[in-house]
Amino acid sequence: MSIILDQSTRVLVQGITGKEGKFWTKHMIDYGTNVVAGVTPGKEGQYAAGVPVFHTVKRAARNAPIDASLLFVPPRFAKEALFEALEAGIKKVVILCDGIPLHDAIQMRKAAISAGAMVIGGNTSGIISMGQAMMGFFPYWLERVYRPGRIGIMTRSGSLTNEITAEVVRAGFGASSLIGIGGDPVPLTRFAEVLPLFQEDPNTDAVVLIGELGGTMEEEVAEAIENNVFTKPLVAFLGGRTAPKGKKMGHAGAIITAGKGTVKDKMIALKNAGALVAERPRQVGTLLESILASKI
Amino acid sequence: MKLFEYQAKELFEQIQIPVPNRRFIEDPDGIGEATNRIGFPCVLKAQVLQGGRGKAGLIKFVSNMDEAYSQADAIFSKAQNMSGLLIEEAVQIEKELYVSITADPVTGTAMMMACSEGGMDIEEIAKNIPEKIHKINIDLSEGIQTYQVRGLLYDIGIDDKLIGSGTKILMDLYQVFRNNEAELVEINPLIVTKDEKLIAGDGKISIDDNAIFRHAQFKVTRAYYENEAEYDAAEEGIPYIQFDGDIGLMCAGAGLTNTVFDLVNDYGGTVANYLEFGGPNYHKAKKAMEIMMKNDIKVLLIVTFGTIARADVMAKGIVEAIKELQPPFPIVAAIRGTGEEQAHELLRSMEIEPLIDTEQAVMKAIALSGGVKQ
């Protein structure tokens, strides 16, 4: 079991004929993902990674039902591609690209809420249900990182996710689903909106949260724990604890302003709510060991 | 991209938000003519991007030509990374308000904020008496409505006589936010003058870097950056920050870079500079090394764990950079992820030990940099 995505999910890839789109679609299929169609305007009738390509999302959906769409489009076209998917009635969308203009992102978030759709991204590696299916780019063949298990992982980061997940595996655990909500200032789905899915998933025993400086998403998670929306154990690791104020540390989302969004504030909020907070990546594994009796 | 105050006020003026009479000069020679045009008393304002100008002595009231010359000289010699000096009429202040517009990531709207107590202490008010700051949310597809703005102005309790002009200013400010795809537009203070008019005392605008391709009028120049290395990095689209420690961090991925930054600090090392060459920049290792070499560093620490940012591609770039640029410092590398087997081969060929463990890499870099600082 897993959340959002499994082997039965019928996946569309928008922007399938690009270099990255084709390359990773093949990996997704090899991993077990049920990719049923692709979209690239002007290329209907062709096949990419063995998948039929259509001009538009609606035309693809007329050919075969679609549950979820993965967007391999450049940031300037992300808004339009999302609107096209939502108009075709698709309720799960993953957007990978880094660099979506802010005003586009605001409208995308609003549109996703209005459509009642779960739109994940941008600026993410995507989502993976371990051993079953993935939407995005994950080097699943690295056994040091991608091992099936019972820990739900949600993250704002890419490389740091590999670092932390490797520590989860080193301690003898594995992941159920890994949800990369992405590093943008306007994540289209927020941590606290993923938590209820992990709460309901019988195959997730605990959640590892990989957060960062900036924004208020970690504080929202603390609130969800306090309100008993999420009652399983949660271990958090947050990068940027010693970041200087007012500096943009990489991600557009990772900026500290006006005394808000510091990692220290977030760590206090999470600890007060009852979450376990790791100071260093290595401690994520030992904290999991301290709360969970069985590993697999 | 943050704009200077003089640029923000130009955008305000274009859309008819009231701003003081002013002149912008780029060197102190222009002060005589500029003050003649504006008249005395007037205000000299250094055009720098950092806040706290008043407290740093970079804003001065002057009431005659002698003062103007001496204060202008003082500001020009004191201010760093200054694009020029703004000379502005002295406005008779009755009261200072605060207004701004930014994105609300939770609801997917623009958020307009206003406070009856603007000026230098707005951050303190935001922290200590947050209920004084009133907010409205604006749906971008529906656009801003005058009733929303009127309601906001009534909530902060401004004089009834100012509701009409205040509403127009905030409606116009929203257009500045939308037309330029800003992350932030702010008027602080929005001055209520002694003769009961509203005028923008200062202006802050930050344009969304991801949308600049749609706004060719904004050109990034050296003046926007604190030093040469930061400017070079920005030209390449590589995030880079300079500090004054010993260890150069060249990492991929913002989250991982921040984590390595924390580990270096935790274990008693010091960071010289911070460069992030992940994401779309993973093939720019050579350029990244060039930028790192503009700073005095004792050891270079490279940490990556990429998926789409392939380890082998990054290692190849690093090997090329070492051969061509011959960096004078030792290199510690933990390069992992997609293609790591080839990456490790490449590192070994340069006699660099390929490390797997981040903490081990951090410790080794600290030892090579001269050990733990007191």
Interface residues (C-beta under 8 A of the other chain):
Chain A: E20 P75 R76 D98 G99 I100 P101 L102 H103 D104 A105 I106 Q107 M108 R109 K110 A111 A112 I113 S125 F137 F138 P139 L142 T155 R156 S157 G158 S159 L160 T161 N162 E163 A166 G183 P185 V186 P187 R190 I210 E212 L213 G215 T216 F237 G239 G240 R241 T242 A243 K247 K248 M249 G250 H251 A252 A254 A258 G259 E279 R280 P281 R282
Chain B: A103 D104 P105 V106 T107 G108 T109 A110 E123 A126 K127 D139 L140 S141 R178 E181 E183 D208 D209 N210 A211 F213 R214 P239 I241 C251 A252 G253 A254 G255 L256 T257 N258 T259 F261 D262 L263 N265 D266 Y274 E276 G278 G279 P280 T304 F305 G306 T307 I308 A309 R336 G337 T338 E340 T358 E359
